[in-house]
Amino acid sequence: MSQPIPTSADNQNLFAALRAAFPANLDAIAVETDDGLHYSWGDLERATAMVANLLASLDLPPGSRIAVQVEKSVEAMVLYLATLRAGYVYLPLNTAYQSAEIEYFIGNAEPAVVVCSGRNFGWVSKIAFKAGTGHVFTLNEDRSGTLLERAAHYSDQHIVAHRSADDLAVIVYTSGTTGRSKGAMLTHGNMLSNALVLKEYWGWRPDDVLIHALPIFHVHGLFVAIHGALLSGSKMIWFGKFDPRQVVARLPQATVFMGVPTLYVRMLAEPALDRAAVRKMRLFISGSAPLLIETFNEWRARTGHTILERYGMSETVMLTSNPYDAKQGERRGGTVGFPLPGVELRVQDEAGQPLAAGETGAIVVKGPNVFKGYWRMPEKTREEFTADGFFKTGDVGRIDAQGYVTIVGRAKDLIISGGYNVYPAEIESYINDMPGVAESAVVGVPHPDFGEVGVAIVVPKPGQTLQADRIMAQLKASLANFKIPKRCFVASDLPRNTMGKVQKAVLREQHKSLFI
């Protein structure tokens, strides 16, 4: 059994805090995979030490970035933890990114090391070496690749690199739906402060078992889920890819599940999902995209559990959460709960003045979890903060009299039609309540008279037939005329990114020439 790692008392390295939370029995199982592999806490300790020693052997400059685009595996998580442990900066990249996107990220971040899937080595290494990257390794989901082959030659003992709370730990690139992606710089302090708050707020316990079925190139799966489990010394049941039938089958062995709304919809389609399957579950958490109230209600009726919806961003990790503890209030569908402890959140008008309860405006936030700024974009960073230090989230919402926060939409999704502000989320909520509707999206497109008008794209439930003119007629009976979309289309599905968010930029592009 490995001995506890030596760390200095003032080391603020996030890994040091995660490692200190490992259980005393390092032989206990930390991760069990969907294909039957078991990793002990000691395995995580030794593996992260070996990869950290490999990185340290490369004589990289301080603050070097380690860019990673690999399929999900426990070894990929080990690489993330080892990067923190060695004191370098982790740069996760979506596995869906293609060559032009990877070229931009590598050119912008200038990583010292790139780790990619073996099948992509040819084209990724060409981009990386051309950009000046010194080292390119491979890592595959079957535990093969040059990274692990090289790491196997290094010691499994490693002293955690000393880092301060303000030192950079991760760069997360935003989705780039409104132009080039920006690299959000998160520090060791940003992430540790948020993880500690969530551990308390969500009642994490050492005997919890988390089903981890999310990607690990994003805040939700990489930080919120993994940090939560490690910081409480809790076991993870690890799925390389989400499979609703297999996940439902493992629910009886788990206590916590985190997912995007799409995952809940797919599990509801499984006949095996019932109250017996979730008898040991303590908490279901949803985020990364809006949860339809229909899904919220159907899940509660089917399982007896009320999904906890929360709100976060790449730049801030988690900001708000519905209550876990009933003493703090009820979990309200359609809201993202209250600001987390330590987070200041306000809704303001265009002039920056705070708005009263119930009024809709721009959401701005402040707290120890808020990022350091955008990578090599000092002017953009300054633009995105108010004079008193609040970050402009770009989200539009309101706070009710009880303090519950509701997200109305993204500021960029706001439609200004004939001088009137039209919030797509309001129209979508009416459409989604109509019989036979599975979901909808409303986007703004150019119009010669009104400047901008709404277009609705509506997806029917399986086996249902919808008529666009009837949808429009029902909207006209419910909403002011200036809010009514000028056109409505029925479609088989909506374009989504890998985290389940509807890609409204794609829809705007598809329909931009309707009226011009």
N, C-alpha and C positions, 0 to 999 in steps of 0.2 A: 504494500500500500504506500502511495506517495505521501510524503510529509507535507504539511501546510507550507505554502510558499512564503518566503520572507518578504515583507513590504514595510516601508517606513510609514510611520503614523500619519504623515502629512501628504502622502501620495494620493492625489485626486484622480488618478487614472481610473476610468470607468471599470476596466477589467478587474482592478484590485477589489472594488466593491462587490462585483459579481462573484469573484472567486472566494471572497470572505464569507459569502452566503452559502457556499457549498455545504452539504451536511457533513457531519463528523465521519460518517461511514462512507468513504469514497468508493467502496465496492458496490454500493446501492446503484440501481439502474437510474440513469438520468434521462436517457432517450431510448425509446423503443420504436423501431420503424415499421411501416406498413408491410414490409417484406420480411419481417422476423428477426432483424438485427437488434442487438442490445449494446448500448454504450453506457458504461458506468461513469460516475463523476470523476473517478481516477483516470478513465480514458480521456475525458475532456481536458483534464489537467495536463496529462502527458502530451496529448496531441497538440494542444495550443502551445505548449512549451517548445516542442520540436519545430513547428512552423514558425514561431517567433524567432527561434535561433537561426533558422534558415534566412529569414528576412534580415536579421541583424548581421549575418555574415556577408551580405551584399554591400556593406559600407554605404548605405544610402544617406543622402543629406537629411538633416533634421526636417521634419514636416513633409517628407515624401508621401506622395499619393500612391495607393495601391488600388488600381482599377480592376473590377471583377465583373465579368459577364459569364456566368456559368449556370447550369441547371441546378435546381434545388437538391441539396443533399446535406447530411449532417456534417460532412467534411467541408462544405461551403460555409456552414455556420462556424466551424472550427477556424477557418481562414479569417473570417470576420473578427472573432475573438482574439486570434493570434496577432492580427494587425493592431488592435487596441493594446494588447499586452506588450508588443514591441515598441509602441509609442508612435506608430505611423498613422496616416490618415486613410480611412477606408472609403472607397468610391464604388457603390453598388450601381450596376447598370442593368436595365430591363433586358430580359432575354429576347424580347421581340425586336430590339433595335437592329437595324440593318447597317450596311457599310457606311453610307453617308452620315448617319447619326453617330456611329462609333467614331468616325473620323473627326466629327465636331467635338465630341466629348474628350477624346484623347488629345486633340489639338488645344482645347481650352484648359483642361486640367493638368496637362503635361505630367502624367504619372511616371514614376520611376519604374514601376512594375505593373504589368498587365497579366491577368489570369483569365483564360478563356476556355471554352469547351474544346476538346481535341478536334472535333469535326470542323471547327471554325479557325483553327490555328493558322491555316494558310493565308487567308485574307486579313485576319485580325493582326497577325504578326507583321505583315507588310505595312499596314497602317501605323502600327505602334513604332516599329523601327524607323520608319520614315519621319515620324514626329520626334524622334530622339529618345524614346523609351529604351532603357538599358536591358531589361529582362522581361521575357514573355514565357509564362508557364501555362500548362494545361491542367484542367481538373474536370473529371467526368462524374456523372451521377453514380457510376458503378465503382467508385473509389479508385479509379485508375487515373493516370496522368503524371506529368513530369513534376508537378508540385509535390505530390506525396512521395514520389520516388526519391527526390532530392532531400525532402524533410526527414526521411527514414534514417539518414546518416547523421542526424544531429541529436544532441543530448535532450532527454526529457525533463531536464531541470532548467529553470529560467527565472531570473528575478525580474519582476514586472517593472517596465520602464517608468521612471518618475515623470508625472505630468501634473500640471496645475489645472484647476477647474476651467480656466479660460483658454486652455490649449485646444486646438482643433482636433476633433476625433473623426468626423465624417463629413463628406460633401455629398449631398443628395440633390441631384438635378431634378428640377420641376418638369412637369409634363410638356411644357412648351406649346400649349394650345394657342397662345397669342403671340407667337414669335419664337425666337431662339430660347432654348432652355437656359435657366439660370441655376448656378450651383449654390444651394443653400448650405452655409457653413455652420455645422453644429459642433459644439464643444463637449468635452467630457462632463462639464458642469451642467450644461443644458440637458443632456440625456439622463444623467444620474438623478438630478433633482426631480425630473418628471417621473422616472421609474419609481423613486421612493414615494412620491405622492400617490401614484396609482396602486402601489403595493398596499398602502393603508386604505385608500378610498374604495378599492374593489375587494378588500378583505382577503388578499392572498394568504394561503396557508401552506406549510411544508407538505401536508398530505394531499394537496391539490394535484390533479392530473390534467394537463392541458392537451387538447387535441390541436395540433399545429397543422393546418391544411392550407395556409396562405403562402404566397410567394415570399422570398426573402431578399428581394431587391427594393423593397419599399418600406416606409416607416411602420406600417401596420404589422407586417409579419416579422421584419428584422428587428425592430426596436420594441414595440409595445408587447408583442407576444413573447419573444425570446427573453427580453430583460425581465418581464414579469415572472416567468417561470424560474429563471436562474436566480433572481434576487430573493425568491422565497424558498429556494432549494426544492422545487417541485418537478416532478417527472413530466416529460413530454411524450405523447404518442404522435409520431412524425409521419406525415403523408407527403410523399414526393409530389403528388398531384392530387387535387381534390376529386374524390369519387363519392357521390352522395350515398350510395348503397353501403360502401365500406365504412364511411364515417358514421352513419347511423348504427351500423353493427358494432362500432367501438364505443358508442356513447355510454353503454352501461359500465365501462371501465374508467370513465372520465368524470371530471367535475367542472371543467371550464372549456368553453369553445368560443373562438373569435372568428368572425367571418364578415365578408361583404354581403350586402343584401341578396345578390344573386345566389349565393350558397344556401341561404335559408329557403329561397324559393325552390331550389332544386331538391333540398331535403324534404320539403313539404310534399313533393311528388312521390316520395317513397312510402309505400304502405306500412313498412316496418316502423316508421316513426310514430310512436305513441307514448303514453305516460309511463309505461313500463320501461321503455328504452332510455328514458331520461331520469329514472328514479334516483340516481346518484348525482345528477348534475346540480351544480350550485349556481352557475352563471353562464348566460349566453350574451355575448357582446357583439354589436354590429357597428360598422363604420366604413369610411372611405367613399361612400356614396349614400344618397338618401334612401331610407327604408320606407317603402310604401306602407301607409296605415293599414291597408288590407293584409299585408304580410305580417305586420305587427299583431293584428287581431287574430288572424288565422293561427299563428304560432302559439299564442296564448290559449286559444280554444283547444288546440290539438294536444299540447304538451303540458299545459298548466304553468308554464314558465313565461315570464314577461321579459322580452329582449331588452337589454340595456343599450341604448344608442348613445354614442359619444361623438365628439367633433375634434378633429386635429388637422394639421397641415405638415408638409415637409419642413417648413420653416420653424415650426413650433412644437413638434410632436403633439401631445394631447393638450387640449385647451378646456374642454367642458365634458361633463358626463352626467347622465341621469343617475340618480342615487342608487347605490347598491343596498345600503341600509335603509329599511323602511322608515326608521325614525327621522331620516333626513328628507323624506318626501316620497311621493309615488314616481314610478317610471312612466312618463307620459309619451305616448306615441306621437310622432310628428315633431317632437322637440329633441334637442341634444342636451337637455338638462341644465345644470348650473356650472358657472366657471369653477374649475378645480381650485383647491386651496393654493394660494400663492399667485394665482392668475388674476389680473385685473382685466376686465372686459367691459367695453362700453359701445353703445350704438350712437353714431353722430351724423349730423347733416353735412352737406357739401362744404359748409363753412367751418366744419370742425367742432360745432357746438353739440354737446350731449343732448340726446332726445329723451323725451319722457317715455314711461312704460307704455308698451303697445305700439309705439311709433316705429316705422321702418326706416332703416338707414344703414350706413356703412359700419361694419364691425371692425374695431381696432382692439389690440391686446398688448399686454405688457406682463413680464414675469421672467423668472430665472430660466424657464424653458425656451424662451424666444431666441432665435438664432443670432449668430454674430454678424451676419451680413451675407451678401452675395459674392461669390468668388470672383475676384478681380473686377468688380463692378461697384466702385465706391460711390459713384454718382447715383446709380440705380438704388443702392442701399439707402442713401440719404433721402431719396424721393419716397421710399416706402415706409418711412417713419415720420410720425408727427413731431412737432416742436417739443412736446413733452415726453417723447420717447416711446410712444405706442406704435406697434407695427400695424400697417394697413393690410388686413387679410385679403382684401378684394372680394369678401363675401358680404352679402346684404342680408340683414335680419332684424329681429326685434327681441326685446326682453319684456315678458309680461310682468304683472304686478307681483307675482310670487317669485320672480327671478329666473324662470325658465327661459332658455334661449331657443329661438326658432330660426333656422336658416331659410331665407326666402330664395336665395340663389346667388350666383356670382355677379359681381358688378358688371363684368363684361357681357353677361347674358341679358342685362336690362335692355328692354326695347323702349325707345323714345319715339312714339308714334303721334305725329301731329302736335308735338309739344307735351304730350301726356306720358308719364312713366307707367310702363306695363311690366309687371313681374311675371315671367313665365311660370314660376312655381305655382302661383295662384290659379292660373288657367289649367295647368296640368292636374292640379288637385281636383278640379271640377270634372275634367275629362276622365280621370282615373276612377272616379266614383260611378261612372256610367256603366250600365249592364254590358257585360261582354268585353270590357276593356281590360287588358292586362297591364299596359303602361303607355305613357305618352311623353313626347318632348315638344316643346314650343321654342322656336328660334326666331330671331329677327333677321329680315332680309331687306335690302334697299328698295325704296319705292319712290317714284317721281313726285308724288303729291305729298305724302305723309313723312317722307324722309326714311322711315322704317316701318315695317308692319310685321305682324306675327304670322308664322306658318306652323301648323300643328301636324305632327307625324304620330299616328296612333297605331298601336299593336293590339290585335284582338287576342282574347284567350283562346287556347286550343279548342277547335271545333266550333268557334263562334264566327259569325259574319257581321261585319260592321259597315255602315254606309256613312260616308263623309258628310253628306248633306244633313243627315239626321243628327250627327254630332254637332254640327254648326248650329242647327236649329235649337238644340238643347242649351248650348252655350248662350245663344241670344236671349233665351228666356231666363238666364241666371246672372249674366254679367253686363256691365255697362258696355255700350257699343264700341267705345274706343279700345276696349280690351279684346274684342273678338278677333281671332286670326282671320286673315283675308283668304287663306286657303287651308284645306285639311286633306291629308293623305293617309290612307291605310297601308301599313307596311307589315312585313312578316317579322321584322325585328328592328332594333336600334343599334347603331354602331357603338361599341364599347371598347375601353382600354382594358389592360390586363387586370386592373383593380375593380372592374365592374362599373366605372363611371361612364355615363353616356357621353360620347364625343360630339358635343354640339357644334364644334368647329367644322366637323365633317358634314353635318346636316346643313349648316349655313352655306358651305361651299357648294353642296349639291343643289341648293335652291336659290342661289344668289341672283340668278338671271330671270326669275319668274316674272318680274314686273318691269324690267328695264331692257 
